[in-house]
């Protein structure tokens, strides 16, 4: 009788397994009738998009990285992920936009905030807090403050043309005293000068008399 039941196959849409009961041999449900079908009693073959012994586990869409499914070929994104394949991270801090040992805090609506460690500043904590920044620039007359990216204990000034000194406080007048001889007119050009020679003289400082 056992062999005869297997030869006949399952009479129901759902897969069947043969079991012994007080009433004799009976067929019991095996796999999901909607997602699979029987090739033989007790053997469930899943339709495309379903898996598992009972064909009751959906398969997500191929390439779905951070998602799940409720039906075949779905890609339902997990929290923090978007896109057709759930491959776009909405958690900005996961890309580590803050430099060094800064702490990244997501503010919502696609924003983030970097909490900078001591000695650093800037939107992404990428700027060192050198003396030029913390104490203010001591340079005068348009001088540029330099502290070697914050790695020195003092500042220096890069002076524009025409100025000198530790803080660019000295106005360099190359015409004082007048280097032009024989009454030549001196024009100051910062670290350089030019002489306008009177009649009868020539040369860089008009020391040569012309004939």
C-alpha positions in Angstrom: 0.0 0.0 0.0 2.9 2.4 0.8 4.4 2.0 -2.7 1.0 2.4 -4.3 0.4 5.7 -2.6 3.7 7.0 -3.9 3.1 5.8 -7.4 -0.3 7.6 -7.4 1.3 10.9 -6.3 -0.3 13.7 -4.4 -4.0 14.4 -5.2 -3.8 18.0 -3.8 -2.3 21.2 -5.2 0.0 21.5 -2.2 2.9 19.1 -1.9 2.1 16.2 0.3 4.0 13.9 2.7 2.9 10.5 3.5 2.2 9.9 7.2 0.7 7.0 9.2 -2.4 7.6 11.3 -5.0 5.4 13.0 -7.1 5.9 9.9 -4.3 4.6 7.6 -2.1 6.6 5.1 -2.9 10.2 4.6 -1.5 13.1 2.6 -0.5 16.2 4.6 0.4 19.7 3.2 4.1 20.1 2.4 4.9 23.4 0.5 3.2 26.7 -0.2 0.6 26.1 -2.9 1.1 29.5 -4.4 4.9 29.6 -4.5 5.7 26.0 -5.3 4.5 22.7 -6.8 5.1 19.0 -6.5 7.3 16.9 -8.7 6.6 13.9 -6.5 5.1 13.4 -3.0 7.1 15.1 -0.3 9.3 17.0 -2.8 8.5 20.7 -3.3 9.8 22.7 -6.2 9.8 26.5 -5.8 8.6 28.9 -8.4 11.1 31.7 -9.5 11.6 34.2 -6.7 10.9 31.8 -3.8 13.1 29.5 -1.8 13.2 27.3 1.3 12.0 23.7 1.9 8.4 24.9 1.9 8.9 27.6 -0.8 7.8 30.2 1.7 10.9 32.4 1.7 11.0 35.2 -0.8 14.1 36.1 -2.8 15.1 39.8 -3.0 15.8 41.5 -6.3 19.2 40.5 -7.6 21.8 43.1 -6.5 19.8 44.3 -3.5 22.5 45.2 -1.1 20.8 46.4 2.1 17.2 45.4 1.7 14.7 42.6 2.3 11.6 41.3 0.7 8.0 40.4 1.5 7.2 39.1 -2.0 9.4 37.8 -4.8 12.0 40.1 -6.3 11.3 43.0 -3.9 14.0 45.2 -2.4 12.7 46.9 0.7 15.5 49.1 2.0 16.8 48.9 5.6 16.9 52.1 7.7 19.6 54.5 6.4 19.6 53.1 2.8 17.7 54.2 -0.4 17.8 53.5 -4.1 16.4 50.8 -6.3 19.0 48.4 -4.9 19.3 49.9 -1.5 22.9 50.9 -2.2 22.8 54.6 -1.3 23.7 55.4 2.2 21.7 58.3 3.7 23.8 58.3 6.9 26.4 60.9 6.0 28.6 60.2 8.9 29.3 56.7 7.6 31.4 58.3 4.8 33.6 59.9 7.6 33.4 63.6 6.3 35.1 64.9 9.5 38.9 64.9 9.5 41.2 63.4 12.1 39.6 62.3 15.3 36.6 64.6 15.0 33.2 63.3 16.1 30.5 63.3 13.4 26.8 63.9 14.4 23.9 63.5 12.0 21.5 66.4 12.3 18.8 65.0 10.1 17.5 66.1 6.7 20.9 65.1 5.1 23.0 67.3 7.4 25.9 66.6 9.8 28.0 68.4 12.3 31.7 67.8 13.1 32.8 68.2 16.7 36.4 69.1 16.4 39.1 67.9 18.8 41.3 70.4 20.6 43.5 72.4 18.2 41.3 72.0 15.1 38.5 74.0 13.5 36.6 74.4 10.3 33.4 72.8 8.9 35.1 69.4 8.7 37.7 70.1 11.4 40.4 70.2 8.7 42.1 73.4 9.9 44.7 73.6 12.6 44.2 76.2 15.2 47.6 77.9 14.9 48.6 81.1 16.7 47.6 83.2 13.7 44.0 81.9 14.3 43.8 81.7 18.0 45.6 84.9 18.8 44.8 86.9 15.7 47.3 88.1 13.1 50.0 90.5 14.5 51.1 91.4 10.9 50.6 95.0 9.8 50.3 96.7 6.4 48.7 93.7 4.7 51.3 91.2 5.9 50.3 87.5 5.9 50.5 85.7 9.2 52.3 82.3 9.0 52.6 79.7 11.8 53.7 76.7 9.7 50.2 75.1 9.9 50.0 75.5 13.6 53.2 73.5 14.4 55.3 76.3 15.8 55.1 78.3 19.0 55.4 81.7 17.4 54.3 83.5 14.3 56.0 85.2 11.4 54.9 87.6 8.9 55.2 87.5 5.1 55.4 91.2 4.2 54.1 92.7 1.0 56.5 94.8 -1.2 57.6 98.0 0.5 57.3 96.8 4.0 59.7 95.0 6.4 60.2 94.1 10.0 59.0 91.2 12.2 55.4 92.5 11.8 55.7 94.4 8.5 55.7 97.5 10.5 58.6 99.2 8.7 57.8 101.2 5.5 60.7 100.5 3.3 61.4 103.8 1.5 64.4 103.2 -0.8 64.6 106.9 -1.5 65.5 107.7 2.1 68.2 108.7 2.1 68.1 109.8 -1.5 70.5 107.5 -3.4 70.3 109.6 -6.6 73.2 111.9 -7.1 73.6 115.3 -8.7 70.0 116.3 -7.9 68.4 113.3 -9.4 64.7 112.7 -8.5 64.2 109.4 -6.7 61.0 107.3 -7.0 60.3 104.7 -4.4 59.3 101.2 -5.5 59.4 99.4 -2.1 62.6 97.5 -2.1 63.7 99.2 -5.3 64.0 102.7 -6.6 64.4 104.6 -9.8 66.3 107.8 -10.5 65.2 110.5 -12.9 68.4 112.2 -14.1 68.8 115.9 -14.6 70.1 117.1 -17.9 73.8 116.2 -18.4 73.8 113.1 -16.2 73.1 109.4 -16.7 73.5 106.1 -15.0 71.6 104.2 -12.3 72.3 106.9 -9.7 73.3 109.7 -12.2 76.9 109.7 -11.2 78.0 109.8 -14.8 78.2 113.2 -16.5 77.2 113.2 -20.1 79.1 115.2 -22.7 
